[in-house]
Amino acid sequence: MYAIIETGGKQYKVSELDVIKVEKLNAAEGEEIKFDVVALGTDDGFKVGKPLVDGASVTATVLKTGKEKKLYVMKYKPKKNEKKKIGHRQPFTQVQIKSIQG
């Protein structure tokens, strides 16, 4: 059984006991959170929601929060002697999928 969940403007395909990184959530470590299910794949077939599958949810536990590795962006304008180096670290939340109901 697998589910497709939506969080942070992105969709993720998950199964039970999967560990995934999602956009930062306002949840403490060890806290349980629920995600809404966009689509659900079972032994019986595949259910697609409009926009969500009725009665389906995914329960997950927050493992940790943090920041990704630094990504550098360089802005450069030729003939103007203008250069700028910018760094960005995207915050994330790592969760482990406990169960899929549906």
Secondary structure, DSSP 4 states (H G I P E B T S, - for coil): -EEEEEETTEEEEE-TT-EEEEE--S--TT-EEEEEEEEEE-SS-EEE-SSS-TT-EEEEEEEEEEE---EEEEEEETTTTEEEEEEE--EEEEEEEEEEE-
